[in-house]
Amino acid sequence: MADISKCANEMCKMKDTCYRYLVPADPLWQSYSDFAPDEMTGECDYYWQVNEKQADGLNRLYVEGYDPKGLPDGMDYNRNNR
């Protein structure tokens, strides 16, 4: 589980490749924010891009639940992956 503020913006066009949106929530304590891209530029200061393979793995974790053995390649929830 990630010790970050997750993004709760379901309308965001970048949510399918954003770590803040895809990472599984901590079941006991999780902070959320409605991060939103700038209306003029479309860029989000809080966007944390993951590649397609990582996004597929995070989607699987999000839907099926957290499994530490099933982490996508290159992802380690115990350190910052920026």
C-alpha positions as CSV (number, residue, x, y, z in Angstrom):
1,M,0.0,0.0,0.0
2,A,1.2,3.5,-0.8
3,D,1.7,6.2,1.8
4,I,0.5,9.0,-0.6
5,S,-2.6,11.0,-1.2
6,K,-4.5,9.0,-3.8
7,C,-6.4,10.7,-6.6
8,A,-10.2,10.4,-6.4
9,N,-10.9,12.2,-9.7
10,E,-12.9,9.6,-11.7
11,M,-13.3,12.0,-14.6
12,C,-9.6,12.6,-15.2
13,K,-8.4,11.6,-18.7
14,M,-5.0,10.5,-17.3
15,K,-6.3,8.2,-14.6
16,D,-5.5,5.0,-16.5
17,T,-1.8,5.7,-16.4
18,C,-1.6,7.5,-13.1
19,Y,0.0,5.9,-10.0
20,R,-2.0,8.1,-7.7
21,Y,-5.3,6.9,-9.1
22,L,-4.4,3.2,-9.7
23,V,-2.4,2.2,-6.6
24,P,-4.5,0.1,-4.1
25,A,-5.7,2.1,-1.1
26,D,-4.5,1.3,2.4
27,P,-7.6,-0.5,4.0
28,L,-7.1,1.2,7.4
29,W,-5.8,4.7,6.6
30,Q,-5.8,6.4,3.2
31,S,-5.9,10.1,2.2
32,Y,-7.6,11.2,-1.0
33,S,-7.7,14.4,-3.0
34,D,-9.6,15.4,-6.1
35,F,-6.5,16.3,-8.1
36,A,-7.4,17.9,-11.4
37,P,-5.4,18.9,-14.5
38,D,-5.0,22.6,-15.3
39,E,-7.9,23.6,-17.6
40,M,-5.7,25.6,-19.9
41,T,-2.7,23.2,-20.4
42,G,-4.3,19.8,-19.5
43,E,-1.3,19.1,-17.3
44,C,-1.6,17.9,-13.7
45,D,1.1,18.8,-11.2
46,Y,0.3,15.6,-9.2
47,Y,0.3,13.2,-12.2
48,W,2.6,10.3,-11.5
49,Q,2.9,8.3,-14.8
50,V,3.3,4.6,-14.9
51,N,4.0,2.6,-18.1
52,E,1.4,0.3,-19.7
53,K,2.8,-2.9,-18.1
54,Q,2.8,-1.3,-14.6
55,A,-0.7,0.2,-15.2
56,D,-2.0,-3.2,-16.1
57,G,-0.6,-4.7,-12.9
58,L,-1.9,-1.9,-10.8
59,N,-5.4,-2.3,-12.3
60,R,-5.2,-5.9,-11.5
61,L,-4.3,-5.1,-7.9
62,Y,-7.0,-2.4,-7.7
63,V,-9.7,-4.9,-8.8
64,E,-8.5,-8.1,-7.3
65,G,-6.9,-6.7,-4.1
66,Y,-3.4,-6.3,-2.9
67,D,-1.0,-9.3,-3.4
68,P,2.7,-8.4,-2.6
69,K,3.8,-11.3,-4.9
70,G,1.9,-9.8,-7.8
71,L,3.5,-6.4,-8.0
72,P,4.1,-5.1,-11.5
73,D,7.8,-5.1,-12.7
74,G,9.7,-2.1,-11.3
75,M,7.1,-1.3,-8.6
76,D,8.0,-1.3,-5.0
77,Y,5.4,0.0,-2.5
78,N,8.1,0.5,0.1
79,R,9.9,3.3,-1.7
80,N,9.1,6.3,-3.8
81,N,8.9,5.4,-7.5
82,R,8.9,8.8,-9.0
